[in-house]
């Protein structure tokens, strides 16, 4: 209660300074209390522990209170505080941890990292141990890849603030692939928002084009609630890191084409300012907008940008087989479908075209006369004024009035950044209470939250041999209940795979490439063959570099389109020691991966079995006798993702038989209705062999599942 009271007082005085000096006396006492809680946990009574952690709420409050004060001046206080933070950061999380304990431990850890960030951003930031910052970045990199949504959310949110600390960005950039995956594939929209914030913070000259391209791809299917902010951030990044302003124009045009409703006036105003202030960009901008406006259906913001640029810089198109009549037609075809504000802007463009191309004066005059009587006062006024100027016999009047606009004055710094900062600040104020946007953990589920397994092993003598995947490697992986293991393992290269849960018709996996050589692998690319049965997406698509004794990872999303037999094949190419190498591996993607358990009673199973006629059979001879039949049955049910059916009282000798049932899922391309097909399997066992019979609504599916089981055990 005392700590909570001081936090409340500091919150008040933080908003209404100055802070009374008596409150600063709480710092050494808080550090002393935190040190005792962290260092003497084993000596305290269990009554003060929550799932083995000594009073986690008090630890969190101590760490939160210290964030109101600068780094302690007393050497003894500094030493004890650094020691306590070091222990918190290096306390490893054990396997099989309960959700409640996980939440308690992570709350302490996140608050400790917040304190480190606070000190690093303060005037005394130089006193913070750089190793603590590196450890914090490494821990957050692990958190953003965990299964629990609340941990991923907090990890991304904290990482975005840590990235602003000098010297941490390079370490955080190692998590680029994981963050991109969270942006594109995470089912939680709040996590996708935090991933967007993270990409915005970590973008720099080295990765700007990659990140902007990823954001443009994400924009196609982004939630409508975040498109406004997404478009704004793409525009800012494109401007900030544009070493070629023509590329910037192309990015903005893509934004207008893909999400024109979310391109605010600030964005297209900024485009006009940049083009006007850069003489070398004007011709390219005019040509690009002419080409874009030649197509019907462009968004109105595109018409506005194109109308201004073509009207202002149409003289740049002279001598390029471009006539004034053609430019007028390109603009005027959009006039009737545009709003009144855009129509007024187009009228201004027409008079500027007539100034540059006198041969179209009569055609432009006809348009002005048509709108000299109009319900909108702005359009009527412009039409009347422009008609009078256009009809004036003194050509110098038009030339002087419609001179090219001068360059915009003032700083080149974009005002768009201020908009983003204001949104971020408002969101920060809303989340200061620590309750906003945070998620409640699932109290009933035990999670195994290991960090991703390292597939790189130290080998003293590495034999430089690269071959295709063997049948044994594929069989071992398909037979694995967890679906994780080695895809490929030989001297120089190890490829591991870790399954990640997905939707019923989707399958996600993370593939690791471990380089056990003494030299770096360069230009590593992963591609998959195409099929009408499934689609496979690999991210990132750009070539990668794997340093010696290191590993990189890619994310794979497989979507089942219809029943299939052959698994996808991934082709991997890379360069090592000046030589190009190509290998192929079969991915452990079988029809069984798209089956969902469907519990059923024995009598109902018999009824469905009789109704389902398309079947396939296989006899599998085992190399070893079945020692534990119940365990063998359990593994088969897990491998086929099916539910076991209790057949006691329904058939004779139920112990010698295994009946399984599930639902196969697929999502045909271009169709909204998914495929959901019941799958039934019956196993009949002998000590050294078994027979499998599969029935479903597809003969191909039945054959594929029976063949999959035979591949596992033959």
C-alpha positions in Angstrom: 0.0 0.0 0.0 2.9 2.4 0.8 4.4 1.8 -2.6 1.1 2.3 -4.3 0.5 5.5 -2.4 3.9 6.9 -3.5 3.1 5.9 -7.1 -0.1 7.8 -6.9 1.6 10.9 -5.5 4.3 10.8 -8.1 1.7 10.5 -10.9 0.0 13.6 -9.5 3.2 15.7 -9.2 4.5 14.4 -12.5 1.6 16.2 -14.2 1.8 19.2 -11.8 5.4 19.8 -10.8 7.5 20.4 -8.8 8.0 17.1 -7.0 8.5 17.5 -3.2 12.0 16.5 -2.1 10.6 14.2 0.6 9.4 11.8 -2.1 12.9 11.4 -3.5 13.8 9.7 -0.3 11.7 6.7 -1.5 14.2 5.8 -4.1 16.9 4.1 -1.9 14.2 2.4 0.1 12.5 1.1 -3.0 15.8 -0.2 -4.4 16.6 -1.9 -1.1 13.1 -3.5 -1.1 13.4 -4.6 -4.7 16.9 -6.1 -4.0 15.6 -8.1 -1.1 12.6 -9.4 -3.1 14.8 -10.5 -6.1 17.9 -11.8 -4.3 16.3 -13.5 -1.2 13.4 -15.3 -2.9 14.5 -18.7 -1.7 14.7 -17.7 1.9 11.2 -16.3 2.1 8.1 -18.2 3.3 5.9 -19.8 0.7 3.0 -17.8 1.9 4.5 -14.7 0.2 5.0 -16.5 -3.1 2.7 -16.7 -6.1 3.4 -19.9 -8.1 7.0 -19.8 -6.8 7.6 -16.1 -7.5 8.1 -13.9 -4.4 5.4 -11.2 -4.3 5.4 -10.4 -8.1 3.0 -7.5 -7.7 5.2 -5.7 -5.2 8.2 -6.2 -7.5 6.3 -4.7 -10.4 5.2 -1.7 -8.3 8.8 -1.1 -7.1 10.0 -1.1 -10.7 7.2 1.2 -11.8 7.9 3.6 -9.0 11.6 3.9 -9.9 10.5 5.0 -13.4 9.5 8.4 -12.0 13.0 9.2 -10.9 16.4 9.5 -12.6 19.2 7.0 -12.3 20.3 6.8 -8.6 23.3 8.9 -7.7 24.6 6.8 -4.7 27.1 4.1 -5.9 25.6 1.5 -3.4 22.1 2.1 -4.7 23.3 1.8 -8.3 25.1 -1.4 -7.6 22.1 -3.1 -5.9 19.7 -1.9 -8.5 21.9 -3.2 -11.4 22.3 -6.5 -9.7 18.5 -6.9 -9.2 17.8 -6.0 -12.8 20.5 -8.4 -14.0 18.9 -11.3 -12.1 15.5 -10.4 -13.4 16.7 -10.3 -17.0 18.7 -13.6 -16.7 16.1 -15.7 -14.9 15.3 -18.3 -17.5 11.7 -19.5 -17.9 11.2 -23.2 -17.4 9.3 -25.5 -19.7 5.8 -26.4 -18.9 5.2 -23.2 -16.9 1.6 -22.6 -15.8 -0.1 -19.6 -17.4 -0.5 -17.8 -14.0 3.2 -18.1 -13.2 4.1 -17.1 -16.8 2.0 -13.9 -16.5 3.6 -13.0 -13.1 7.1 -13.6 -14.3 6.6 -11.7 -17.6 5.0 -8.7 -15.8 8.2 -8.3 -13.7 10.4 -8.8 -16.7 8.5 -6.2 -18.9 8.5 -3.7 -16.1 12.2 -4.2 -15.6 12.8 -3.6 -19.4 10.6 -0.4 -19.1 12.8 0.8 -16.3 16.0 0.1 -18.4 14.4 2.1 -21.3 13.5 4.9 -18.9 17.1 5.2 -17.7 18.6 4.9 -21.2 16.4 7.7 -22.5 17.2 10.0 -19.6 20.1 12.4 -19.3 22.0 9.8 -17.3 21.5 7.2 -20.0 25.3 6.7 -20.4 25.3 4.9 -17.0 23.1 2.1 -18.3 25.0 -1.1 -19.0 24.9 -1.7 -22.7 24.7 -5.5 -22.1 21.3 -4.9 -20.4 20.0 -3.2 -23.5 21.2 -6.0 -25.7 19.7 -8.6 -23.3 16.4 -6.7 -23.3 16.4 -6.7 -27.1 17.1 -10.4 -27.2 14.3 -11.2 -24.8 11.8 -9.1 -26.6 12.8 -10.9 -29.8 11.8 -14.1 -28.1 8.6 -12.8 -26.8 7.2 -11.6 -30.2 7.5 -15.2 -31.4 5.6 -16.8 -28.6 2.2 -18.4 -28.8 0.4 -16.2 -26.2 -1.2 -13.1 -27.8 -0.8 -10.9 -24.7 3.0 -11.6 -24.5 3.4 -10.9 -28.3 1.5 -7.7 -27.9 3.5 -6.4 -25.0 6.7 -7.6 -26.6 6.0 -5.6 -29.8 4.9 -2.5 -27.8 8.0 -2.5 -25.6 10.3 -3.2 -28.5 9.0 -0.2 -30.3 10.1 2.0 -27.4 13.4 0.2 -27.0 14.2 0.8 -30.7 14.3 4.6 -30.0 17.2 4.1 -27.6 20.5 4.7 -29.4 22.5 1.6 -30.2 19.6 -0.9 -30.0 18.2 -0.7 -33.5 20.7 -3.1 -35.1 19.9 -5.8 -32.6 16.2 -5.3 -33.0 16.4 -5.4 -36.8 17.3 -9.1 -36.5 13.6 -9.7 -35.7 12.4 -8.1 -38.9 11.1 -11.4 -40.3 9.1 -12.3 -37.2 7.6 -8.8 -37.0 6.6 -8.9 -40.7 4.9 -12.3 -40.0 3.0 -10.8 -37.1 1.8 -7.9 -39.3 0.5 -10.2 -42.1 -0.7 -13.3 -40.4 -1.6 -12.7 -36.7 -5.3 -13.0 -36.1 -5.3 -10.3 -33.4 -5.8 -6.8 -34.9 -4.2 -5.1 -31.9 -1.0 -7.2 -32.4 -1.0 -6.2 -36.1 -1.2 -2.5 -35.0 1.8 -2.9 -32.7 3.7 -4.8 -35.5 3.0 -1.8 -37.8 4.3 0.6 -35.2 7.4 -1.6 -34.8 8.2 -1.6 -38.5 7.7 2.2 -38.7 10.3 2.7 -35.9 12.9 0.2 -37.1 12.8 1.3 -40.8 16.1 2.9 -42.0 18.0 3.4 -45.2 19.2 -0.2 -45.3 15.7 -1.9 -45.1 13.3 0.9 -46.1 12.4 -0.5 -49.5 11.8 -4.0 -48.1 9.6 -2.7 -45.3 7.6 -0.4 -47.5 7.0 -3.2 -50.0 5.9 -5.4 -47.2 3.5 -2.7 -46.0 2.1 -2.2 -49.5 1.4 -6.0 -49.8 -0.3 -5.9 -46.3 -2.4 -2.9 -47.4 -4.3 -5.1 -49.8 -5.9 -7.1 -47.0 -5.4 -4.8 -44.0 -8.2 -4.2 -41.6 -10.2 -1.1 -42.4 -9.6 0.2 -38.9 -5.8 0.6 -39.4 -5.7 1.5 -43.1 -5.7 5.3 -42.4 -2.6 5.0 -40.2 -1.0 2.4 -42.4 -1.2 4.7 -45.5 0.1 7.7 -43.6 3.1 5.7 -42.3 3.9 4.3 -45.8 3.8 7.9 -47.1 6.2 9.2 -44.4 8.7 6.3 -44.8 8.7 6.6 -48.6 9.5 10.3 -48.3 12.0 10.0 -45.4 14.1 7.3 -47.1 13.6 8.1 -50.8 17.1 8.2 -52.4 15.2 8.5 -55.7 12.1 10.8 -55.6 10.7 9.0 -58.7 10.4 5.9 -56.5 8.5 8.1 -54.0 6.1 9.2 -56.7 5.5 5.5 -57.6 4.8 4.5 -54.0 2.2 7.3 -53.5 0.5 6.4 -56.8 0.3 2.8 -55.5 -1.3 4.1 -52.3 -3.9 6.1 -54.2 -4.6 3.1 -56.5 -4.9 0.6 -53.6 -6.4 2.7 -50.8 -7.4 6.0 -52.2 -10.1 6.6 -49.6 -7.4 6.6 -46.9 -5.0 9.0 -48.7 -5.7 12.2 -46.7 -5.3 15.7 -48.1 -2.0 16.1 -46.1 -0.5 13.2 -48.2 -1.3 14.4 -51.6 -0.6 18.1 -50.7 2.9 16.9 -49.7 3.3 15.2 -53.1 2.5 18.5 -54.8 5.0 20.3 -52.6 7.8 17.9 -53.3 7.2 17.8 -57.1 7.0 21.6 -57.2 10.2 22.1 -55.3 12.2 19.6 -57.4 12.7 20.6 -61.0 14.2 17.3 -62.1 11.2 15.4 -60.8 8.5 17.4 -62.6 8.8 15.8 -66.0 8.7 12.3 -64.6 5.7 13.2 -62.3 3.8 14.6 -65.3 4.5 11.6 -67.5 3.5 9.2 -64.7 0.3 10.9 -63.8 -0.7 11.2 -67.5 -0.2 7.4 -67.8 -2.2 6.8 -64.6 -5.1 9.1 -65.6 -5.3 7.4 -69.0 -7.2 4.6 -67.3 -10.7 5.0 -66.0 -11.5 4.1 -62.5 -8.6 5.8 -60.8 -9.4 7.1 -57.3 -10.4 10.8 -57.0 -7.3 11.6 -55.0 -5.3 10.4 -58.1 -7.4 12.8 -60.3 -6.6 15.7 -57.9 -2.8 15.0 -57.9 -2.8 14.3 -61.7 -4.9 17.4 -62.4 -2.6 19.7 -60.5 0.7 18.2 -61.8 -0.4 18.0 -65.4 -1.9 21.5 -65.4 1.2 23.0 -63.7 3.9 21.1 -65.6 2.4 20.2 -68.9 5.1 22.2 -70.6 7.5 19.5 -69.6 5.7 17.1 -71.9 6.2 19.2 -75.0 8.1 17.5 -77.8 7.1 14.0 -76.5 4.4 13.4 -79.1 1.9 14.7 -76.6 -0.8 17.1 -77.7 -2.9 19.5 -75.6 -6.1 17.8 -76.9 -4.9 14.4 -75.6 -4.0 15.8 -72.2 -7.4 17.6 -72.0 -9.2 14.4 -72.8 -7.2 12.5 -70.2 -8.3 14.9 -67.5 -11.8 15.6 -68.7 -12.9 12.0 -68.8 -12.8 12.0 -65.0 -14.7 15.3 -64.6 -18.3 14.1 -64.4 -17.5 11.4 -61.8 -15.5 13.7 -59.5 -16.7 15.8 -56.5 -17.2 19.5 -56.8 -13.9 20.3 -55.2 -12.1 18.2 -57.7 -14.1 19.7 -60.6 -13.0 23.1 -59.5 -9.3 21.9 -59.5 -9.7 20.4 -63.0 -11.1 23.7 -64.4 -7.9 25.4 -63.2 -5.9 22.6 -64.9 -7.8 23.3 -68.2 -6.9 27.0 -68.3 -3.2 26.1 -67.7 -3.4 23.6 -70.6 -4.8 26.3 -72.8 -2.0 28.6 -71.8 0.6 26.0 -72.9 -1.3 24.6 -75.9 -3.1 27.6 -77.6 -4.7 25.2 -80.2 -7.2 23.9 -77.5 -8.5 27.3 -76.4 -11.8 27.0 -78.2 -12.4 23.5 -76.8 -11.5 24.7 -73.3 -13.8 27.8 -73.7 -16.7 25.5 -74.5 -16.2 23.7 -71.2 -16.1 27.0 -69.3 -19.2 28.3 -70.9 -21.1 25.2 -70.0 -20.3 25.7 -66.3 -20.8 29.5 -66.1 -24.2 28.7 -64.8 -23.8 26.1 -62.0 -25.3 25.4 -58.6 -21.8 25.4 -57.0 -20.6 28.9 -56.5 -16.9 28.0 -56.7 -17.2 26.1 -60.0 -19.4 29.0 -61.4 -16.9 31.7 -60.4 -13.9 29.8 -61.8 -15.7 29.1 -65.1 -16.7 32.7 -65.5 -13.2 34.1 -64.6 -11.3 31.6 -66.7 -13.7 32.1 -69.7 -13.0 35.8 -69.6 -9.2 35.4 -69.4 -9.2 32.7 -72.1 -11.2 35.0 -74.5 -8.9 38.0 -73.9 -7.0 38.9 -77.1 -4.0 40.0 -75.1 -2.1 36.8 -74.7 0.2 38.4 -72.1 -2.6 38.4 -69.6 -3.0 34.6 -69.6 0.8 34.1 -69.6 1.3 36.5 -66.6 -1.7 35.2 -64.6 -0.9 31.5 -65.0 2.8 31.5 -64.6 4.3 28.4 -63.1 3.8 28.2 -59.3 7.0 29.1 -57.4 8.6 26.7 -55.0 7.0 26.3 -51.7 8.8 28.2 -48.9 9.5 26.9 -45.5 11.2 23.8 -44.1 11.3 20.6 -46.2 10.4 18.6 -43.2 7.0 16.9 -43.8 4.0 17.8 -41.5 2.9 14.2 -41.9 5.3 13.1 -39.1 3.5 15.5 -36.7 0.2 13.7 -37.5 1.7 10.3 -36.6 3.3 11.7 -33.5 0.0 13.2 -32.3 -1.8 9.9 -32.9 1.0 8.0 -31.0 0.8 10.4 -28.1 -2.9 10.1 -27.8 -2.7 6.4 -27.8 0.1 6.5 -25.2 -2.1 8.7 -23.0 -4.9 6.2 -23.4 -2.7 3.3 -22.4 -1.0 4.9 -19.4 -3.5 3.1 -17.2 -1.9 -0.2 -18.2 -5.3 -1.7 -19.0 -5.9 -0.4 -22.5 -5.5 -2.9 -25.3 -4.0 -5.5 -23.0 -5.5 -9.0 -23.1 -6.5 -11.5 -20.5 -4.6 -14.7 -20.5 -6.3 -18.0 -20.8 -6.1 -19.3 -17.2 -7.0 -22.9 -18.1 -4.2 -23.6 -20.6 -0.7 -24.7 -19.9 1.7 -23.4 -22.6 5.1 -24.6 -23.5 6.8 -21.4 -24.4 10.3 -22.5 -25.4 12.2 -20.2 -27.6 12.7 -21.5 -31.1 14.9 -24.5 -31.2 18.4 -23.9 -32.5 19.1 -26.2 -35.4 22.8 -25.3 -35.8 25.1 -27.7 -34.2 28.9 -27.3 -33.7 30.7 -29.8 -35.8 34.5 -30.1 -35.8 34.8 -31.7 -39.2 32.2 -30.5 -41.7 32.0 -32.5 -44.9 31.0 -30.2 -47.7 28.2 -32.3 -49.2 24.9 -31.0 -50.5 22.3 -33.4 -51.8 18.6 -33.6 -52.0 16.4 -34.6 -49.1 16.4 -38.4 -48.4 13.2 -40.5 -48.1 14.3 -41.3 -44.5 14.4 -37.6 -43.5 11.0 -37.0 -45.0 9.5 -40.1 -43.4 10.8 -39.2 -39.9 9.3 -35.7 -40.1 5.9 -36.9 -41.4 5.8 -39.6 -38.6 6.6 -37.0 -35.9 3.6 -36.3 -33.7 4.6 -32.7 -33.2 5.4 -32.1 -36.9 8.7 -30.4 -35.9 12.2 -31.6 -36.6 14.8 -31.7 -39.4 13.9 -31.4 -43.0 17.4 -31.8 -44.1 20.7 -32.5 -42.3 24.1 -32.9 -43.8 27.6 -31.4 -43.6 27.4 -27.7 -44.1 23.6 -27.2 -44.0 20.8 -28.1 -41.6 17.2 -27.2 -42.3 14.8 -27.5 -39.4 11.0 -26.9 -39.3 8.7 -25.9 -36.5 4.9 -26.1 -36.9 2.7 -23.2 -35.9 -1.0 -23.5 -35.5 -3.2 -22.0 -38.2 -6.8 -22.1 -39.5 -8.4 -25.4 -40.5 -7.6 -25.0 -44.2 -4.2 -23.3 -43.5 -1.0 -24.5 -42.1 1.8 -22.3 -40.8 5.4 -23.3 -40.2 8.8 -21.7 -39.5 11.8 -23.1 -41.4 15.3 -22.6 -40.1 18.5 -22.6 -42.2 21.6 -23.4 -40.2 25.0 -22.8 -41.7 27.5 -25.1 -40.1 30.3 -24.0 -42.5 33.1 -21.6 -41.7 32.1 -19.3 -44.6 28.9 -17.4 -45.1 26.1 -18.6 -47.4 24.9 -15.9 -49.7 21.9 -15.3 -52.0 19.9 -18.0 -50.3 16.5 -18.3 -52.0 13.4 -20.5 -51.3 10.8 -21.2 -53.9 8.0 -23.7 -54.1 6.4 -25.4 -57.1 2.9 -24.4 -58.1 -0.3 -26.6 -57.9 -4.0 -26.3 -58.3 -4.3 -28.4 -55.1 -2.6 -26.0 -52.7 -0.9 -22.6 -52.5 2.4 -22.0 -50.5 3.6 -18.5 -49.6 7.2 -18.0 -48.3 8.3 -14.8 -46.5 10.6 -13.1 -46.9 10.9 -13.5 -50.7 14.2 -11.6 -50.9 17.5 -13.5 -51.0 19.2 -13.9 -47.6 22.6 -14.2 -46.2 23.5 -16.8 -43.5 26.7 -16.1 -41.7 29.1 -18.9 -40.6 27.7 -20.9 -37.6 24.5 -18.8 -37.7 20.9 -19.4 -38.8 18.1 -17.5 -40.4 14.4 -18.3 -40.7 11.5 -18.0 -43.2 7.8 -18.3 -42.6 5.6 -20.5 -44.7 1.9 -20.4 -45.1 0.2 -23.3 -46.9 -3.4 -23.2 -47.9 -5.3 -26.3 -49.0 -7.4 -25.7 -52.1 -8.7 -29.3 -52.6 -7.7 -32.9 -51.8 -4.2 -33.7 -53.0 -1.6 -36.5 -53.0 1.9 -35.0 -53.6 3.3 -32.6 -51.0 4.8 -29.3 -52.0 8.5 -29.3 -52.9 10.7 -26.4 -51.8 13.7 -25.6 -54.0 16.6 -24.0 -52.2 19.5 -22.3 -53.9 22.5 -20.5 -52.4 26.1 -19.7 -53.0 29.0 -20.9 -50.9 32.7 -20.4 -51.6 32.0 -19.1 -55.1 29.9 -22.1 -56.1 26.2 -22.3 -56.7 24.2 -25.1 -55.0 20.6 -26.3 -55.5 18.7 -28.7 -53.3 15.1 -29.9 -53.1 13.1 -30.9 -50.0 9.6 -32.1 -49.6 7.6 -30.1 -47.1 5.7 -32.1 -44.4 2.4 -30.9 -45.8 0.0 -33.8 -46.1 -3.8 -34.0 -46.3 -3.8 -35.0 -42.6 -2.6 -31.5 -41.7 -5.9 -30.0 -42.8 -8.1 -32.4 -40.8 -9.9 -31.3 -37.6 -10.9 -33.7 -34.9 -14.6 -34.5 -34.8 -15.7 -36.6 -31.7 -18.3 -39.2 -32.5 -20.0 -42.2 -30.8 -19.5 -45.8 -32.0 -23.0 -46.3 -33.3 -22.9 -43.0 -35.2 -19.5 -44.0 -36.7 -20.9 -47.3 -38.0 -23.8 -45.3 -39.6 -21.5 -42.9 -41.3 -19.2 -45.7 -42.4 -22.0 -47.4 -44.2 -23.0 -44.2 -46.0 -19.5 -43.3 -47.1 -18.4 -45.6 -50.0 -15.2 -44.1 -51.6 -12.5 -46.0 -49.8 -8.8 -46.9 -50.1 -6.9 -49.7 -48.3 -3.3 -50.3 -47.5 -1.5 -53.1 -45.7 1.6 -51.9 -43.8 4.3 -54.4 -42.7 6.2 -53.1 -39.7 9.9 -53.4 -39.2 9.4 -53.9 -35.5 6.6 -55.5 -33.5 4.0 -53.3 -31.8 5.0 -53.3 -28.1 2.4 -50.9 -26.7 -0.7 -51.0 -28.8 -2.5 -48.2 -26.9 0.4 -45.8 -27.3 0.6 -46.8 -31.0 -3.1 -46.1 -31.4 -2.7 -42.7 -29.7 0.1 -41.7 -32.0 -1.9 -42.7 -35.1 -4.8 -40.5 -34.0 -2.5 -37.5 -33.4 -0.6 -38.0 -36.7 -3.9 -38.0 -38.6 -5.4 -35.2 -36.5 -8.5 -37.3 -35.9 -10.6 -38.2 -32.9 -10.6 -41.8 -31.6 -14.0 -43.5 -31.5 -14.9 -45.8 -28.6 -16.2 -49.0 -30.2 -16.8 -51.0 -27.0 -20.2 -52.6 -27.2 -20.5 -51.9 -30.9 -18.1 -54.4 -32.5 -16.4 -57.6 -31.4 -12.8 -57.4 -30.3 -12.7 -53.6 -30.1 -9.1 -53.6 -28.7 -7.8 -55.0 -32.0 -9.4 -52.2 -34.0 -8.9 -48.4 -34.1 -11.6 -46.2 -35.6 -10.9 -42.5 -36.2 -13.0 -39.7 -37.5 -12.3 -36.1 -38.5 -13.3 -33.4 -41.0 -11.0 -32.5 -44.0 -11.0 -28.7 -44.8 -10.1 -26.8 -47.9 -10.7 -23.4 -49.4 -11.0 -23.5 -53.2 -9.5 -20.5 -55.0 -12.0 -17.9 -56.0 -14.8 -19.4 -54.0 -16.3 -18.3 -50.8 -17.7 -21.6 -49.7 -15.1 -23.9 -48.1 -14.9 -27.7 -48.5 -15.7 -29.6 -45.3 -15.5 -33.4 -45.9 -15.9 -36.1 -43.2 -13.0 -38.6 -43.1 -13.3 -42.0 -41.5 -10.4 -44.5 -40.9 -10.3 -48.0 -39.5 -7.2 -49.9 -38.5 -7.0 -53.6 -37.9 -3.8 -54.7 -36.0 -1.5 -57.7 -35.8 1.7 -57.7 -33.9 3.9 -57.0 -36.9 1.5 -55.4 -39.4 -1.8 -53.5 -39.7 -4.4 -52.7 -42.4 -5.8 -49.3 -42.8 -9.1 -48.5 -44.6 -10.0 -44.9 -45.2 -13.4 -43.7 -46.4 -14.4 -40.1 -47.4 -16.3 -38.2 -50.0 -13.2 -38.2 -52.3 -11.5 -41.2 -53.6 -8.3 -39.1 -54.1 -8.4 -38.0 -50.4 -9.0 -41.6 -49.2 -6.0 -42.8 -51.2 -3.8 -39.9 -50.2 -4.4 -40.5 -46.4 -3.9 -44.2 -46.7 -0.6 -43.6 -48.6 0.5 -41.1 -46.0 0.1 -43.7 -43.2 2.1 -46.2 -45.3 4.8 -43.6 -45.8 5.1 -43.2 -42.1 5.6 -46.8 -41.2 6.6 -48.8 -44.3 
